[in-house]
Amino acid sequence: MQLKFHILDVFTDKPFGGNPLAVVHGGDALPSSDMQRIAREFNLSETVFVLATDKPAHSARLRIFTPLRELPFAGHPTVGAAALIAQLKTPDPATEHDHLVILEEDIGTVRVGVRQRPGLAAFAEFDAPKLPAQAGVLPPVDKIAAALGLIPSEIGFENHKPTCFAVGTAFAFVPIASLDAIARADINSLHWAEAFDDQGLAGVYIYTRQCQHTTSSFHVRMFAPALGIREDSATGSAAVCFAGVVQHFDGLTDGHHRRIIEQGYEMGRPSAITLTLAVDAGRLTNIRIGGHVVRVAEGVMEV
């Protein structure tokens, strides 16, 4: 069997930045085990399979795999797959188009708006399929610091403290005091399991308000060794959960709030994720995650 695939860079408007994504087409007959083997072969943080849907109003069904397991939902496969589906329908780069792409994922239906403009990278933005909820309790700060190779005084800033939030997948969110400290953070294998492995977490998302760019609101990194991802260069699903963190600690006023999250700088793959939060009566009512997508390669594989 021959399967066509594309390689995209997601959450960037330039090739070789952002988070690389493999998009595989025509694999509807593949068993899950073969999909997992293909994801291990690409060895990117995620590989997404674009499958047929029996619902006329929907664009495609997605199955998303890390090198180690399948996920019910992930951000950069959602953004990347939607942008590619829209581009393949209207491949003329000299034309302007707006699309609504409706995707079926294990977490539910995800609606994605895609904007194509001549001479610019496509921009895709999706509504979070669910709102984030607090999930789990983290160990004391000294154990978290040891797991990240930091000292306890470098954990936390203002009123922000380590916490867990989930949207289908749970992440630990650890505030870091400075850009210098977040650059030094790393997985300390001697202490990582004790701090995080018993929490049922997909990954550990560390963040600071100190940023590389004045247009950014947060500088972040994400470690996910349990998924076979030592570090991720842009994590859309964690950004959805992070909206819960922002509202929990910052107490945003009613209305719409836009935040730019920068990620991937320590990996040499700068990424920019647009996070838009809608707040009503002090509660989150909607979350949107957006970013640019660049096509970098395509080919055919034998399965």
C-alpha positions as CSV (number, residue, x, y, z in Angstrom):
1,M,0.0,0.0,0.0
2,Q,1.2,3.5,-0.8
3,L,0.3,6.4,1.4
4,K,0.9,10.1,0.7
5,F,2.3,12.3,3.4
6,H,3.2,15.9,4.1
7,I,5.6,17.4,6.6
8,L,4.5,20.7,8.0
9,D,6.0,23.2,10.4
10,V,3.2,24.4,12.8
11,F,3.0,27.6,14.9
12,T,5.5,29.4,12.7
13,D,5.4,31.4,9.5
14,K,8.9,30.3,8.5
15,P,10.3,26.9,7.4
16,F,12.3,25.0,10.0
17,G,10.7,26.7,13.0
18,G,7.7,25.8,15.0
19,N,6.7,22.2,15.7
20,P,7.2,19.7,12.8
21,L,4.2,17.5,12.0
22,A,3.7,14.5,9.7
23,V,0.3,14.3,8.1
24,V,-0.5,10.9,6.5
25,H,-3.4,10.5,4.0
26,G,-5.4,7.5,2.9
27,G,-4.6,5.2,5.9
28,D,-8.2,4.3,6.7
29,A,-7.6,0.6,6.4
30,L,-4.5,0.6,8.6
31,P,-4.8,-1.1,12.0
32,S,-3.8,1.0,15.0
33,S,-0.5,-0.9,15.4
34,D,0.6,0.1,11.9
35,M,-0.3,3.7,12.6
36,Q,1.8,3.6,15.8
37,R,4.8,2.1,13.8
38,I,4.5,4.9,11.3
39,A,4.5,7.5,14.0
40,R,7.7,5.9,15.5
41,E,9.3,5.9,12.0
42,F,8.7,9.7,11.6
43,N,9.7,10.1,15.2
44,L,8.2,13.6,15.4
45,S,6.3,14.7,18.5
46,E,3.1,13.8,16.7
47,T,1.9,12.2,13.5
48,V,-1.7,12.7,12.4
49,F,-3.7,10.4,10.1
50,V,-6.4,12.2,8.0
51,L,-9.2,9.7,7.5
52,A,-12.6,9.7,5.8
53,T,-15.7,10.7,7.7
54,D,-19.3,9.5,7.1
55,K,-20.7,12.9,8.2
56,P,-21.3,15.2,5.2
57,A,-20.8,18.4,7.2
58,H,-17.4,17.2,8.5
59,S,-14.1,17.6,6.8
60,A,-12.1,14.6,8.1
61,R,-11.5,12.3,11.0
62,L,-8.2,12.5,12.8
63,R,-6.1,10.0,14.7
64,I,-3.1,11.4,16.5
65,F,0.0,9.5,17.6
66,T,3.2,10.4,19.5
67,P,6.1,8.0,19.1
68,L,4.8,6.0,22.0
69,R,0.9,6.2,22.1
70,E,-2.3,7.6,20.6
71,L,-3.7,10.9,22.0
72,P,-7.4,11.9,22.1
73,F,-6.6,15.5,21.1
74,A,-3.6,17.6,20.3
75,G,-3.2,21.2,19.2
76,H,-0.5,21.3,16.5
77,P,-2.0,18.3,14.6
78,T,-5.3,20.0,14.7
79,V,-3.9,23.3,13.4
80,G,-1.7,21.7,10.9
81,A,-4.2,19.2,9.5
82,A,-6.9,21.8,9.1
83,A,-4.6,24.2,7.3
84,L,-3.4,21.5,4.9
85,I,-7.0,20.3,4.2
86,A,-8.0,23.9,3.3
87,Q,-4.9,24.4,1.2
88,L,-5.4,21.2,-0.8
89,K,-9.0,22.3,-1.6
90,T,-7.8,25.6,-2.9
91,P,-4.1,25.2,-3.9
92,D,-3.8,28.4,-5.9
93,P,-1.4,30.5,-3.7
94,A,-2.4,33.7,-5.5
95,T,-6.0,33.6,-4.2
96,E,-7.5,34.7,-0.9
97,H,-9.7,32.2,1.0
98,D,-11.3,31.6,4.4
99,H,-12.4,28.1,5.3
100,L,-14.2,26.4,8.2
101,V,-12.8,22.9,8.7
102,I,-14.7,20.6,11.0
103,L,-12.6,17.7,12.4
104,E,-13.6,14.6,14.3
105,E,-11.2,13.7,17.1
106,D,-11.5,11.3,19.9
107,I,-12.2,14.1,22.3
108,G,-15.1,15.3,20.1
109,T,-15.7,17.6,17.2
110,V,-13.3,20.5,16.7
111,R,-14.1,23.5,14.5
112,V,-11.1,25.3,12.9
113,G,-11.1,28.5,10.9
114,V,-8.3,28.8,8.3
115,R,-7.2,32.0,6.6
116,Q,-5.2,31.9,3.4
117,R,-3.7,35.1,2.1
118,P,-1.4,35.5,-1.0
119,G,2.3,35.5,0.0
120,L,1.6,34.6,3.6
121,A,1.7,31.4,5.6
122,A,-1.8,29.9,6.3
123,F,-3.2,30.8,9.7
124,A,-5.5,28.3,11.5
125,E,-7.4,28.8,14.7
126,F,-9.6,26.3,16.6
127,D,-12.2,26.5,19.4
128,A,-11.1,24.3,22.3
129,P,-13.4,21.2,22.3
130,K,-13.7,21.4,26.1
131,L,-12.8,23.9,28.9
132,P,-9.8,23.1,31.2
133,A,-10.4,21.6,34.6
134,Q,-8.0,21.3,37.5
135,A,-6.6,17.8,37.7
136,G,-4.4,16.2,40.3
137,V,-2.1,17.5,43.0
138,L,1.6,18.0,42.6
139,P,4.3,17.2,45.2
140,P,6.1,19.9,47.2
141,V,8.1,22.6,45.5
142,D,11.5,21.0,46.5
143,K,10.7,17.8,44.6
144,I,9.5,19.7,41.5
145,A,12.6,21.8,41.6
146,A,14.9,18.8,41.9
147,A,13.1,17.1,38.9
148,L,13.8,20.2,36.8
149,G,17.4,20.7,37.9
150,L,16.5,24.0,39.6
151,I,16.4,25.3,43.2
152,P,13.1,25.8,45.1
153,S,13.4,29.6,45.0
154,E,13.3,29.5,41.2
155,I,9.8,27.9,41.3
156,G,6.9,30.3,41.3
157,F,6.4,34.0,40.7
158,E,3.8,36.5,42.0
159,N,0.8,34.4,43.1
160,H,1.5,31.6,40.5
161,K,2.2,28.2,42.0
162,P,2.5,24.7,40.4
163,T,-0.8,23.2,39.5
164,C,-2.4,20.7,37.1
165,F,-5.1,21.2,34.4
166,A,-6.5,18.9,31.8
167,V,-8.5,19.0,28.6
168,G,-8.6,15.3,27.6
169,T,-4.9,15.2,28.5
170,A,-3.5,16.4,31.8
171,F,-0.4,18.6,32.2
172,A,1.6,19.9,35.2
173,F,2.1,23.7,35.0
174,V,5.1,25.0,36.8
175,P,5.8,28.8,37.0
176,I,9.5,29.7,36.8
177,A,10.8,32.9,38.3
178,S,13.1,34.1,35.4
179,L,14.1,33.5,31.7
180,D,17.5,32.5,33.0
181,A,16.1,29.8,35.2
182,I,13.8,28.4,32.5
183,A,16.7,28.2,30.1
184,R,18.6,26.0,32.6
185,A,15.7,23.7,33.4
186,D,16.0,20.1,32.2
187,I,14.8,16.6,33.0
188,N,16.6,15.3,36.0
189,S,16.1,11.5,35.6
190,L,17.0,10.9,39.3
191,H,14.0,12.9,40.5
192,W,11.6,13.1,37.6
193,A,9.6,9.9,38.4
194,E,9.1,10.8,42.0
195,A,7.8,14.3,41.1
196,F,5.7,13.5,38.0
197,D,5.3,9.9,36.9
198,D,2.6,9.0,39.4
199,Q,0.4,11.9,38.4
200,G,-1.0,10.5,35.1
201,L,0.4,13.5,33.3
202,A,1.1,13.9,29.6
203,G,3.9,16.4,30.2
204,V,5.3,19.2,32.4
205,Y,4.8,22.8,31.1
206,I,7.1,25.4,32.6
207,Y,6.4,29.1,32.0
208,T,7.6,32.6,32.9
209,R,6.4,36.1,32.2
210,Q,9.9,37.1,31.1
211,C,10.0,36.8,27.3
212,Q,12.3,37.0,24.3
213,H,9.9,39.3,22.5
214,T,7.9,42.3,23.8
215,T,4.8,41.1,21.9
216,S,4.8,37.8,23.9
217,S,3.0,37.3,27.2
218,F,4.7,34.0,28.3
219,H,7.8,32.1,27.5
220,V,7.3,28.4,27.9
221,R,8.9,24.9,27.6
222,M,7.2,21.5,27.7
223,F,8.8,18.2,28.6
224,A,6.9,14.9,27.9
225,P,9.2,11.9,28.3
226,A,6.2,9.6,29.0
227,L,5.1,10.3,25.5
228,G,8.5,9.8,23.9
229,I,9.0,13.5,23.6
230,R,11.9,14.9,25.6
231,E,10.9,18.4,24.7
232,D,8.2,19.8,22.5
233,S,8.7,23.0,20.5
234,A,5.0,24.1,20.5
235,T,2.2,22.5,22.4
236,G,-1.3,23.5,21.5
237,S,-3.2,21.1,23.8
238,A,-1.2,22.3,26.8
239,A,-1.9,25.9,25.7
240,V,-5.6,25.1,26.0
241,C,-5.1,23.9,29.5
242,F,-2.8,26.9,30.2
243,A,-5.9,29.1,29.7
244,G,-7.2,27.6,32.9
245,V,-3.9,28.5,34.7
246,V,-4.0,32.1,33.5
247,Q,-7.6,32.6,34.6
248,H,-7.1,30.8,37.9
249,F,-4.1,33.0,38.9
250,D,-4.6,36.2,37.0
251,G,-8.3,36.6,37.4
252,L,-9.0,38.2,34.0
253,T,-11.9,40.6,33.7
254,D,-14.9,39.8,31.5
255,G,-14.3,40.1,27.8
256,H,-11.8,38.7,25.3
257,H,-8.1,38.5,26.1
258,R,-5.3,37.7,23.6
259,R,-2.0,36.3,24.7
260,I,1.0,35.2,22.6
261,I,2.9,32.3,23.9
262,E,6.5,31.8,22.7
263,Q,8.0,28.3,22.9
264,G,10.8,26.3,21.3
265,Y,13.6,28.9,21.6
266,E,15.9,26.6,23.6
267,M,15.5,24.0,20.8
268,G,16.3,26.4,18.0
269,R,12.7,26.1,16.7
270,P,11.0,29.4,17.7
271,S,7.2,29.1,17.9
272,A,4.3,31.5,18.5
273,I,0.9,30.3,19.7
274,T,-2.0,32.7,19.8
275,L,-4.2,32.1,22.9
276,T,-7.6,33.9,23.1
277,L,-9.6,33.6,26.2
278,A,-13.3,34.6,26.6
279,V,-14.4,35.4,30.1
280,D,-17.9,36.0,31.4
281,A,-19.0,36.5,35.0
282,G,-15.4,35.6,36.0
283,R,-15.4,32.3,34.2
284,L,-13.8,31.0,31.1
285,T,-16.5,30.5,28.4
286,N,-14.3,29.8,25.3
287,I,-10.7,29.3,24.3
288,R,-9.2,29.6,20.9
289,I,-5.7,28.4,19.8
290,G,-4.2,29.7,16.6
291,G,-0.9,29.7,14.6
292,H,0.6,29.8,11.2
293,V,1.5,26.7,9.2
294,V,4.2,26.1,6.6
295,R,4.5,23.2,4.2
296,V,8.0,21.9,3.9
297,A,7.9,18.5,2.3
298,E,5.7,15.8,0.8
299,G,6.2,12.2,-0.4
300,V,4.8,8.7,-0.6
301,M,5.6,5.8,1.7
302,E,5.2,2.1,1.3
303,V,3.4,0.3,4.0
